[in-house]
Amino acid sequence: MLLTIITMGLSTVNAQSIFTLNYDMNLPVGSVGDYISSYQFRGMSGQYRYLLTDNLGVGFDLGYNAWYQKKENTTYIIDDETAITGTFYNYNRNWTMHAAADYYFGDPNKKVRPYAGLALGVNSIDLESYIIDYVIYATNKWPFSVSPQVGLLFTQPGSRVSANASVYFNYTTYDYDPIISDLSYVGFRVGITWR
């Protein structure tokens, strides 16, 4: 069904494309917040939408986030018989690859235009913890992820360039016992959009 909608949209004469480049900032939540609890400022993303109508766009999202936190005097329980205490250096590198759709509310010529969207796909997650030079955890997985978002486009009349601001939530099925289950985070994006 989605393929049919995309094919019909691509045959539309007046269809347009939207490209967005974003600076991403993230706050890990849930069990991820116990592993890396600080707000993270090292992220970026790109979005492409093909407009099927003036209000509906489909496309894809690609993103990268790098998280880090130093935790002193921390104890990690490895199993029932093993625990390690010391200064830990926790890293999480996260690539996001999603198919996505956004609905844009109101007239496309408005100065401020809200939108809401949903993205589905996978994340490439690389999780590592070091104590001195000893690697405690190192994994790379490709879990399923879903990411709803809401945002605003700010456009000057007659311009094909807009400022973009959005809030999103990324939920993955990533589990790594005993540290993380369902790796998730709340993200904030600011960027530039071209039509």
Residue pairs with C-beta under 8 A, 6 or more apart in sequence:
2 58
5 52
5 58
6 50
6 52
6 58
8 52
9 15
9 50
9 51
9 52
9 53
9 58
10 50
12 52
15 50
15 51
15 52
16 51
16 195
17 48
17 49
17 50
17 51
17 195
18 47
18 48
18 49
18 50
18 51
18 57
18 59
18 193
18 194
18 195
19 46
19 47
19 48
19 193
19 194
20 46
20 47
20 48
20 49
20 164
20 191
20 192
20 193
20 194
21 44
21 45
21 46
21 191
21 192
22 44
22 45
22 46
22 47
22 63
22 164
22 166
22 189
22 190
22 191
23 43
23 44
23 189
23 190
23 191
24 43
24 44
24 45
24 63
24 65
24 187
24 188
24 189
25 39
25 40
25 41
25 43
25 187
25 188
25 189
26 39
26 40
26 43
26 65
26 67
26 185
26 186
26 187
26 188
27 33
27 39
27 40
27 185
27 186
27 187
28 35
28 36
28 37
28 40
28 67
28 92
28 183
28 184
28 185
29 184
29 185
29 186
30 181
30 182
30 183
30 184
31 179
31 180
31 181
31 182
31 183
32 92
32 180
32 183
32 184
32 185
34 179
35 69
35 90
35 92
35 179
35 180
36 67
36 68
36 69
36 90
36 92
37 69
38 69
40 65
40 66
40 67
40 68
42 65
42 66
42 67
42 68
43 63
43 64
43 65
43 66
43 187
44 63
44 64
45 61
45 62
45 63
45 64
45 96
45 189
45 191
46 61
46 62
46 63
47 59
47 60
47 61
47 62
47 100
48 59
48 60
49 57
49 58
49 59
49 100
49 101
49 102
50 57
50 58
50 59
51 57
52 58
54 104
54 107
54 108
55 103
55 104
55 105
55 108
56 101
56 102
56 103
56 104
57 101
57 102
57 104
58 99
58 100
58 101
59 99
59 100
59 101
60 97
60 98
60 99
60 100
60 121
61 96
61 97
61 98
61 100
61 119
61 121
61 147
62 95
62 96
62 97
62 98
63 94
63 95
63 96
64 93
64 94
64 95
64 96
65 92
65 93
65 94
65 96
65 185
65 187
66 91
66 92
66 93
66 94
67 90
67 91
67 92
67 93
67 94
68 89
68 90
68 91
68 92
69 90
70 87
70 88
70 89
70 90
71 87
71 88
71 89
71 90
72 87
73 85
73 86
73 87
74 85
74 86
74 87
74 88
75 83
75 84
75 85
76 83
76 84
76 88
76 129
76 136
76 178
76 179
77 83
77 178
78 84
78 136
78 178
79 178
84 131
84 136
86 131
86 132
87 131
88 129
88 130
88 131
88 136
89 129
89 130
89 131
90 128
90 129
91 126
91 127
91 128
91 129
91 130
92 125
92 126
92 127
92 128
92 183
93 125
93 126
94 123
94 124
94 125
94 126
94 183
95 123
95 124
96 121
96 123
96 145
96 147
96 170
97 121
97 122
97 123
97 124
98 119
98 120
98 121
98 122
98 145
98 147
99 119
99 120
99 121
100 117
100 118
100 119
100 120
100 147
101 117
101 118
101 119
102 115
102 116
102 117
102 149
103 115
103 116
103 117
104 113
104 114
104 115
104 153
105 113
105 114
105 115
105 116
106 113
106 114
107 113
109 157
110 155
111 154
111 155
111 156
111 157
112 152
112 153
112 154
112 155
113 152
113 153
113 155
114 150
114 151
114 152
114 153
115 150
115 151
115 152
115 153
115 166
116 148
116 149
116 150
116 151
117 148
117 149
117 150
117 151
118 146
118 147
118 148
118 149
119 146
119 147
119 148
119 149
120 144
120 145
120 146
120 147
121 144
121 145
122 142
122 143
122 144
122 145
123 142
123 143
123 145
123 170
123 172
123 174
123 183
124 140
124 141
124 142
125 139
125 140
125 141
125 142
125 143
125 172
125 174
125 183
126 138
126 139
126 140
127 137
127 138
127 139
127 176
127 179
127 180
128 135
128 137
128 138
129 135
129 136
129 137
129 179
130 136
137 176
137 179
139 176
141 174
141 176
143 172
143 173
143 174
143 183
144 172
144 173
145 170
145 171
145 172
145 173
146 170
146 171
147 168
147 169
147 170
147 171
148 168
148 169
149 166
149 167
149 168
149 169
149 189
150 166
150 167
150 168
151 164
151 165
151 166
151 167
151 189
152 164
152 165
152 166
153 162
153 163
153 164
153 193
154 162
154 163
154 164
154 165
155 161
155 162
155 163
160 194
160 195
161 192
161 193
161 194
161 195
162 192
162 193
162 194
162 195
163 190
163 191
163 192
163 193
164 189
164 190
164 191
164 192
164 193
165 188
165 189
165 190
165 191
166 188
166 189
167 186
167 187
167 188
167 189
168 186
168 187
168 188
168 189
169 184
169 185
169 186
169 187
170 184
170 185
170 187
171 182
171 184
172 182
172 183
172 184
173 182
174 180
174 182
174 183
175 181
175 182
175 183
